[in-house]
Amino acid sequence: MVQAFAGSLEGHRARKGVLITTSDFSSEARDYVDRIEKRIVLIGGKDLADLMIEHGIGVTIVQNYTLKRLDSDYFDEEE
């Protein structure tokens, strides 16, 4: 699949491409894109999910958390 994608880039005279899957890429596929001249970014399922969460695409907020810290000014002693 990765080799076919690299070949299709040649047909469009493109030097860069992004290939996305909901599964994962084999180590051989990752090695292949490291060896070829074309710049191909491989985004596997876990990376895709992380990007979706980061950018709020296809996700729903379930719960928000409040993070509190001590206000040191509150505890300053007056002389």
Secondary structure, DSSP 8 states (H G I E B T S, - for coil): -HHHHHHHHHHTT-SEEEEE-SS---HHHHHHHHHSSSEEEEE-HHHHHHHHHHHTSS-------------GGGG----
